[in-house]
């Protein structure tokens, strides 16, 4: 297939495709197997959705005044007239809907023909409902957010059966800094399984991003740092994208952790961890880091970063402070500079992972626990696997996998078998 994000190959029979994928869906639910007739993007989404009841209905998070206040303050509210200009006409005139959701899959606006809206209400495709994969399974807006790419989901490709009469196409939308804001979607019948519907939402998303970029105020010296789940940090500033080496990545993270600044002696202890501070080597590393960042971005005496700094590991801790473990886990691709043994970085890595783990365990949400145990930090977390097994209902497809992992970890840790799984 020329475009793997399209649901149907040219000339394919929609009815035959619905039957083929429907049979594969039933096989996945009963045996956990997938056919090569299922697209990779759909297969991976089904695997992420496996905790869900296939008859589930998307929950409604926000309603009435709370919904109105939330979407009025959302950045995509500024782009709503553009969405209506580009998609509103075909939604009103045809048998489809236009929908806009936030980065968590929460529908903000759902508009279109009144008759189609009434049908959509039966599956809770309404403003305020959560249509991310965790809560609604495979669907175009939720999957577009999960993979950060435009995608079309056709009929029986949906994980939840009540949604399988629909076809949808969605594309993610980002703010000028690259942060995911949400997605725009068109939802309707099988007639949407064509290249034009996917091209339309892609173009609409790009137009929205261009509008937001043109309206954004100029923000000088904004530094954006990505350091989670990678051994070498990436830095974006002033339109430049800079990939740092390991030592410079460690220095940058240490400076980010101490915005008030650090002396050379403090940085040396954080970096080398003993009384042999290697001052000459440290000064040379800082000099090279200043050249990489630009002299205007790094102060000395004390050493500190200038300007506005945004770092992915800070985003995780800020979301946890706001009581949003789901958002924090979504923003967490892996441990902070996992290959670093610098004492200061290792302490910060344990702090971020520990805070996130504690919040996930306290929530006792099977979706969050499953996501945590899928991370490098959570893969060997026996306590989290036990919590996941307790949180899952007895018939859940994931529960035998959790029980097997508990037995395996208990054996590796030399624990008695009786402690490996506390039954309900």
Secondary structure, 3 states (H helix, E strand, C coil): CCCCCCCCCCCCCHHHHHHHHHHHHHHHHHHCCCCCCCCHHHHHHHHHCCCCCCCCCCCECCCHHHHHHHHHHCHHHHHHHHHHHHHHHHHHHCCEEEEEEECCCEEEEEEECHHHHHHHHCCCCCCCEECCHHHHCCCHHHHHHHHCCCEEEEHHHCCCHHHCCCEEEEEEEECCCCCEEEEEEEEECHHHCCHHHHHHHHHHHHHHHHHHHHHCCCCCCEEEEECECCCCCEEEECCEEEECCHHHHHHHHHHHHCCCCECHHHHHHHHHCCCCCCHHHHHHHHHHHHHHHCHHHEECCCEEECCEEEEHHHHHHHHHHCCCHHHHHHCCCCCECCCCCCHHHHHHHHHHHHHHHHHHHHHCCHHHHHHHHCCCCCCCCHHHHHHHHHHCCCCCHHHHHHHHHHHHHHHHCCCCHHHCCCCC
